[in-house]
């Protein structure tokens, strides 16, 4: 809207510049859909070449697996996993099953460093009170994860992120950017002098998906798929099969391949899945307006399956509205697909949820229709 001033556009994500979406088959790693926006018409690409190149939003730039972004709060699932799967110097679990932490609004463990929880800064002092991990994921409480980052070594988060495929090659058959994880090494590559020194503050910010964390939307899809698979990471692939030019001979059939396995306890997975489900179903959930959540808090509402999700909003240095990320998988108890969306300057991760909702609805409409057609003509 040209009538809005710059500040109004930036506060509302109306200065959005581009986005990407990836849809993956959780069980096989097959990429079912992959899109980068803005795009262009292949049929007229040659005629439109100069206009496409001149477009400041860079339609030729593949954002799906050629751009690395801060993941924002989608990373908090990784932080939670690391905290529940590791112990401190006394041998005690860093975060116990269903343990609660009190949100104080402002994190004050280090002198001269006082990041706040978004609720505290946006409401002049309100906090989430005493909450467990499921509610921390639901409302995306920064303080809860600041505290976990404070209690852990960066190696714990780094190893967990690597297991989830973050900052790692996905396995696709095309060139991709691999991004990098927040750690001492990556900071030294990005800065010089004293600014290159790794600090406790970096570790705390890394725990909420900021600091030096930079991942592609495709890596976020692999991450979400691995969460759905309870730690089993599949090789991502565009390739189904290769046939002869006359379509008469099968030359190659691609088979699902497991890249790695993480040992994740049932307690950890229970907290993750319940928390991601609350994002959709519970009052205060950051995506509870979608997937039928607001219509039936105890079930799936009008939506055909139970969806688990996490939103993310990421600060960046290029000015304008914040970036937004959204990941989800479904069904909750027997996952089939995982979706990752990333929007440049869209202001909020939750604003990407309607796209995921449309994709999920279309996918499961096809699945249910297929189930009907498979059995209705069978005898006995």
C-alpha positions as CSV (number, residue, x, y, z in Angstrom):
1,X,0.0,0.0,0.0
2,X,1.8,3.2,-1.2
3,X,-0.2,5.3,1.3
4,X,1.6,3.7,4.3
5,X,4.8,5.3,5.5
6,X,8.0,3.3,5.8
7,X,7.6,2.6,9.6
8,X,4.1,1.3,9.0
9,X,5.2,-1.0,6.2
10,X,8.1,-2.4,8.3
11,X,6.0,-3.0,11.4
12,X,3.5,-5.0,9.4
13,X,5.8,-7.0,7.1
14,X,4.5,-5.1,4.1
15,X,8.1,-4.6,3.0
16,X,8.4,-8.4,2.5
17,X,10.9,-9.3,-0.3
18,X,10.9,-13.0,-0.9
19,X,10.1,-16.4,0.5
20,X,10.6,-20.1,0.1
21,X,8.7,-23.3,0.9
22,X,9.8,-26.9,1.1
23,X,7.5,-30.0,1.5
24,X,9.1,-33.3,2.4
25,X,8.0,-36.9,2.7
26,X,9.0,-37.7,6.3
27,X,9.4,-41.4,5.7
28,X,11.5,-41.2,2.5
29,X,13.2,-37.8,2.4
30,X,11.6,-37.1,-1.0
31,X,11.0,-33.4,-1.7
32,X,7.4,-33.2,-2.8
33,X,7.4,-29.5,-3.4
34,X,10.0,-26.8,-3.6
35,X,9.4,-23.2,-4.4
36,X,11.3,-19.9,-4.3
37,X,9.5,-16.5,-4.6
38,X,9.6,-14.2,-6.5
39,X,9.8,-16.5,-9.5
40,X,9.5,-16.1,-13.3
41,X,7.9,-17.7,-16.3
42,X,10.1,-20.4,-17.8
43,X,8.2,-20.2,-21.1
44,X,9.2,-16.6,-21.6
45,X,12.5,-16.5,-19.6
46,X,14.7,-15.7,-22.6
47,X,12.5,-12.8,-23.7
48,X,12.2,-11.5,-20.1
49,X,15.8,-12.0,-19.2
50,X,16.8,-8.4,-18.8
51,X,13.7,-7.5,-16.8
52,X,14.2,-10.5,-14.5
53,X,17.9,-9.5,-13.9
54,X,16.9,-5.9,-13.2
55,X,14.3,-6.9,-10.6
56,X,15.6,-5.8,-7.2
57,X,14.0,-8.8,-5.6
58,X,16.2,-11.2,-7.6
59,X,13.9,-13.8,-9.0
60,X,16.9,-15.8,-10.2
61,X,18.0,-16.2,-6.6
62,X,17.0,-19.6,-5.3
63,X,16.0,-18.9,-1.7
64,X,14.9,-22.5,-1.0
65,X,18.4,-24.0,-0.8
66,X,20.6,-21.2,-1.9
67,X,20.1,-18.7,0.9
68,X,21.0,-19.1,4.6
69,X,19.0,-17.3,7.3
70,X,18.7,-17.1,11.0
71,X,16.1,-19.7,12.1
72,X,14.7,-17.7,14.9
73,X,12.6,-19.6,17.5
74,X,12.2,-22.7,15.3
75,X,15.7,-23.5,16.7
76,X,14.3,-23.8,20.2
77,X,13.3,-27.4,19.6
78,X,17.0,-28.1,19.1
79,X,17.9,-26.3,22.3
80,X,15.3,-28.2,24.2
81,X,16.6,-31.5,22.8
82,X,20.2,-30.7,23.8
83,X,19.1,-29.7,27.3
84,X,17.1,-32.8,28.0
85,X,19.7,-35.1,26.4
86,X,22.7,-33.7,28.3
87,X,23.9,-33.5,31.9
88,X,25.8,-30.8,33.8
89,X,29.1,-31.1,35.7
90,X,27.4,-32.8,38.6
91,X,25.8,-35.4,36.4
92,X,22.3,-33.9,36.7
93,X,20.1,-33.6,33.6
94,X,20.2,-30.0,32.5
95,X,16.4,-29.9,32.0
96,X,14.4,-32.7,33.6
97,X,11.1,-34.1,32.3
98,X,8.3,-31.7,32.9
99,X,10.6,-29.4,35.0
100,X,9.5,-25.8,35.2
101,X,11.5,-22.6,35.0
102,X,10.3,-19.2,36.1
103,X,10.3,-16.5,33.4
104,X,11.7,-13.3,35.0
105,X,11.3,-11.3,31.8
106,X,14.8,-10.0,31.8
107,X,17.8,-12.3,31.7
108,X,20.4,-10.9,34.1
109,X,23.0,-13.6,34.7
110,X,25.8,-11.6,32.9
111,X,26.9,-8.1,33.6
112,X,26.2,-5.7,30.8
113,X,24.0,-8.2,29.0
114,X,20.2,-8.2,29.6
115,X,18.1,-9.7,26.8
116,X,14.4,-9.7,27.4
117,X,11.5,-12.0,26.8
118,X,9.2,-10.6,24.0
119,X,6.2,-10.6,26.3
120,X,8.1,-8.5,28.9
121,X,9.3,-5.9,26.4
122,X,6.0,-5.6,24.5
123,X,3.7,-5.4,27.6
124,X,6.0,-3.3,29.9
125,X,6.7,-6.0,32.4
126,X,4.5,-9.1,32.0
127,X,6.0,-12.5,32.1
128,X,5.0,-16.1,31.4
129,X,5.5,-17.1,35.1
130,X,6.5,-20.6,35.9
131,X,6.3,-22.8,32.8
132,X,7.5,-26.2,31.5
133,X,9.0,-26.8,28.0
134,X,5.7,-27.6,26.3
135,X,4.3,-24.1,27.3
136,X,7.7,-22.5,26.5
137,X,7.4,-23.8,23.0
138,X,3.7,-22.9,22.8
139,X,4.3,-19.2,23.6
140,X,7.9,-19.2,22.4
141,X,9.3,-17.8,25.7
142,X,12.7,-16.4,25.1
143,X,13.7,-16.4,28.8
144,X,13.1,-20.1,29.2
145,X,15.6,-20.8,26.4
146,X,18.1,-18.1,27.5
147,X,18.3,-20.1,30.7
148,X,18.9,-23.4,28.9
149,X,21.6,-21.8,26.8
150,X,23.2,-20.4,30.0
151,X,23.2,-23.9,31.6
152,X,24.7,-25.7,28.6
153,X,28.0,-25.8,26.7
154,X,27.8,-24.6,23.1
155,X,29.1,-28.0,22.0
156,X,25.9,-29.6,23.3
157,X,23.7,-27.4,21.1
158,X,26.1,-27.7,18.2
159,X,26.2,-31.5,18.3
160,X,22.4,-31.6,18.5
161,X,21.9,-29.2,15.7
162,X,24.3,-31.2,13.5
163,X,22.3,-34.4,14.3
164,X,19.2,-32.6,13.1
165,X,20.9,-31.7,9.8
166,X,21.3,-27.9,10.5
167,X,24.4,-26.5,8.9
168,X,24.9,-29.9,7.1
169,X,24.5,-31.0,3.4
170,X,21.0,-32.3,2.9
171,X,21.9,-34.8,0.2
172,X,20.0,-33.2,-2.7
173,X,21.2,-33.7,-6.3
174,X,21.8,-30.0,-6.9
175,X,24.3,-27.5,-5.5
176,X,23.2,-26.1,-2.2
177,X,24.3,-23.7,0.4
178,X,25.0,-25.4,3.7
179,X,25.0,-22.5,6.1
180,X,26.7,-22.7,9.5
181,X,26.0,-23.2,13.1
182,X,26.6,-20.7,15.9
183,X,29.9,-21.6,17.6
184,X,33.4,-20.3,18.3
185,X,34.7,-21.2,14.8
186,X,31.8,-19.6,12.9
187,X,32.1,-16.4,14.8
188,X,35.8,-16.1,14.1
189,X,35.0,-16.5,10.4
190,X,32.5,-13.7,10.5
191,X,34.3,-11.1,12.7
192,X,37.8,-9.7,13.4
193,X,39.6,-8.5,16.5
194,X,37.8,-8.6,19.8
195,X,34.5,-8.9,18.0
196,X,35.5,-12.4,17.0
197,X,35.7,-13.6,20.6
198,X,33.0,-16.2,21.5
199,X,31.1,-15.1,24.7
200,X,28.5,-16.5,27.0
201,X,26.1,-14.0,25.5
202,X,26.6,-15.6,22.1
203,X,25.7,-19.0,23.6
204,X,22.5,-17.6,25.2
205,X,21.4,-15.9,21.9
206,X,22.2,-19.0,19.9
207,X,19.7,-20.9,22.1
208,X,16.9,-18.8,20.6
209,X,18.1,-19.2,17.0
210,X,20.1,-16.0,16.8
211,X,23.8,-15.4,17.1
212,X,25.6,-17.0,14.1
213,X,23.0,-19.6,13.3
214,X,22.3,-19.5,9.5
215,X,20.4,-22.3,7.7
216,X,18.5,-22.8,4.5
217,X,14.8,-23.4,4.3
218,X,15.6,-26.9,2.9
219,X,17.7,-27.6,6.1
220,X,14.8,-26.4,8.2
221,X,12.6,-28.9,6.4
222,X,15.1,-31.7,7.0
223,X,15.3,-30.5,10.7
224,X,11.5,-30.7,11.0
225,X,11.4,-34.1,9.3
226,X,14.0,-35.4,11.7
227,X,12.0,-34.2,14.7
228,X,9.0,-36.0,13.2
229,X,11.1,-39.1,12.8
230,X,12.3,-39.0,16.4
231,X,15.9,-38.4,15.5
232,X,16.2,-40.4,12.2
233,X,17.5,-38.0,9.5
234,X,16.7,-39.0,5.9
235,X,18.7,-38.0,2.9
236,X,16.8,-35.3,1.0
237,X,16.2,-36.0,-2.6
238,X,14.5,-34.7,-5.7
239,X,15.0,-37.9,-7.6
240,X,12.4,-40.7,-7.7
241,X,13.5,-42.7,-10.7
242,X,15.3,-42.6,-14.1
243,X,13.7,-44.2,-17.1
244,X,14.7,-44.6,-20.7
245,X,13.8,-41.9,-23.3
246,X,10.9,-44.1,-24.6
247,X,9.7,-44.7,-21.0
248,X,9.9,-48.5,-21.5
249,X,12.9,-49.3,-19.2
250,X,13.5,-48.4,-15.6
251,X,17.2,-47.4,-15.4
252,X,17.4,-46.3,-11.8
253,X,15.1,-46.4,-8.8
254,X,16.0,-44.1,-6.0
255,X,15.7,-45.7,-2.5
256,X,15.3,-43.9,0.8
257,X,18.6,-43.5,2.7
258,X,19.2,-42.8,6.4
259,X,21.9,-40.2,6.9
260,X,22.1,-40.4,10.7
261,X,20.3,-41.4,13.9
262,X,20.0,-39.4,17.1
263,X,19.3,-41.1,20.4
264,X,16.4,-39.1,21.7
265,X,14.5,-40.3,24.8
266,X,10.8,-40.8,24.8
267,X,10.5,-38.1,27.5
268,X,12.3,-35.5,25.3
269,X,10.1,-36.4,22.3
270,X,7.0,-36.2,24.5
271,X,7.8,-32.7,25.5
272,X,8.7,-31.6,22.0
273,X,5.6,-33.1,20.3
274,X,3.2,-31.8,23.0
275,X,4.8,-28.4,22.9
276,X,4.5,-28.2,19.1
277,X,0.9,-29.4,19.2
278,X,0.1,-26.7,21.8
279,X,1.4,-24.1,19.3
280,X,-1.7,-24.9,17.2
281,X,-4.3,-25.9,19.8
282,X,-3.9,-23.9,22.9
283,X,-4.9,-20.3,23.8
284,X,-1.7,-18.3,23.5
285,X,-0.1,-20.7,21.0
286,X,1.7,-18.7,18.4
287,X,-0.2,-20.4,15.5
288,X,-3.5,-21.2,17.2
289,X,-5.5,-19.5,14.5
290,X,-4.7,-22.2,12.0
291,X,-5.2,-25.9,11.4
292,X,-8.5,-25.9,13.3
293,X,-6.8,-25.1,16.6
294,X,-9.1,-22.3,17.7
295,X,-12.2,-24.4,16.9
296,X,-11.5,-27.4,19.1
297,X,-8.7,-27.1,21.6
298,X,-9.0,-30.8,22.6
299,X,-8.9,-32.3,19.1
300,X,-8.2,-31.4,15.5
301,X,-11.2,-29.1,15.0
302,X,-12.2,-28.8,11.4
303,X,-8.8,-29.8,10.2
304,X,-8.4,-33.5,9.1
305,X,-5.2,-34.3,11.0
306,X,-3.3,-33.2,14.1
307,X,-0.6,-30.8,13.1
308,X,2.6,-30.0,15.2
309,X,4.2,-26.7,14.5
310,X,6.8,-24.0,15.6
311,X,7.0,-20.4,14.6
312,X,10.1,-18.3,14.4
313,X,10.8,-14.6,14.0
314,X,14.4,-13.6,13.3
315,X,16.2,-10.3,13.6
316,X,18.6,-9.4,10.8
317,X,20.9,-6.5,9.8
318,X,19.4,-5.5,6.5
319,X,16.7,-3.2,7.9
320,X,13.0,-3.4,7.8
321,X,10.6,-6.0,9.2
322,X,11.9,-9.2,10.9
323,X,12.2,-12.4,8.9
324,X,9.7,-15.1,9.6
325,X,10.0,-18.9,9.7
326,X,7.5,-21.7,10.2
327,X,7.9,-25.5,10.4
328,X,5.3,-28.2,10.9
329,X,4.6,-31.9,10.4
330,X,1.5,-34.1,10.4
331,X,-0.1,-36.3,11.5
332,X,1.2,-36.0,15.1
333,X,1.2,-39.7,15.9
334,X,2.3,-41.0,12.5
335,X,4.0,-38.2,10.6
336,X,3.9,-38.3,6.8
337,X,5.0,-34.8,5.6
338,X,7.1,-31.9,7.0
339,X,6.9,-28.4,5.8
340,X,9.3,-25.5,6.2
341,X,8.6,-21.9,5.1
342,X,10.8,-18.8,5.3
343,X,9.8,-15.3,4.5
344,X,12.1,-12.3,4.2
345,X,10.8,-9.3,6.1
346,X,7.4,-10.8,6.7
347,X,7.5,-9.6,10.3
348,X,6.2,-12.8,12.1
349,X,6.7,-16.5,11.6
350,X,3.0,-17.1,12.3
351,X,2.1,-15.2,9.2
352,X,3.6,-18.0,7.1
353,X,1.2,-20.5,8.7
354,X,-1.7,-20.0,6.2
355,X,0.5,-21.2,3.4
356,X,1.4,-24.4,5.3
357,X,-2.3,-24.9,6.1
358,X,-3.3,-24.8,2.5
359,X,-0.5,-27.3,1.6
360,X,-1.5,-29.6,4.4
361,X,-5.2,-29.5,3.4
362,X,-4.4,-30.2,-0.2
363,X,-2.0,-33.1,0.6
364,X,-4.4,-34.8,3.0
365,X,-7.4,-34.3,0.8
366,X,-5.4,-36.3,-1.8
367,X,-4.4,-39.0,0.7
368,X,-8.0,-39.5,2.0
369,X,-9.3,-39.6,-1.6
370,X,-6.7,-42.2,-2.5
371,X,-7.8,-44.3,0.5
372,X,-11.4,-44.3,-0.7
373,X,-10.6,-45.1,-4.3
374,X,-8.2,-47.9,-3.2
375,X,-10.8,-49.9,-1.3
376,X,-14.3,-49.0,-2.6
377,X,-14.1,-51.5,-5.5
378,X,-12.4,-54.4,-3.7
379,X,-14.3,-57.5,-3.0
380,X,-14.2,-59.3,0.4
